[in-house]
Amino acid sequence: MYLVAIGWMFVVVLMTAAEAMSPVGTLLGAFFTLTLYGVLPLSIVLYVMGTPMRRRARQAAEAEAASAQPDGSRHAAGDPLAAEREEP
């Protein structure tokens, strides 16, 4: 995902440089090229593509928070399985 984003920004930076160095181009045009072809669309795409990762992180945090809460009994929290005893 990030490789495509890096490649897209490379192309946009080259387009911006061509716009700025062109005899009929302007720095304002180069700025809008960078903003409207690069930063704005790429930020939207990366936000949408990162949604599943954010959802998994949120669910993992909720699961950890739920497991850290006491279960209502007066017993100390511990492993659900008994430890294996070893003979000396």
Number of C-alpha atoms within 10 A of each C-alpha: 9 8 8 9 15 12 11 15 17 13 14 20 17 13 16 24 17 14 21 18 12 12 8 7 14 15 14 11 13 21 15 15 19 20 15 13 18 20 14 11 12 17 12 11 12 13 12 10 12 12 11 11 10 12 11 11 12 12 12 12 12 12 11 11 10 11 10 10 9 11 11 6 7 7 8 8 11 7 7 6 6 7 7 6 6 5 4 3
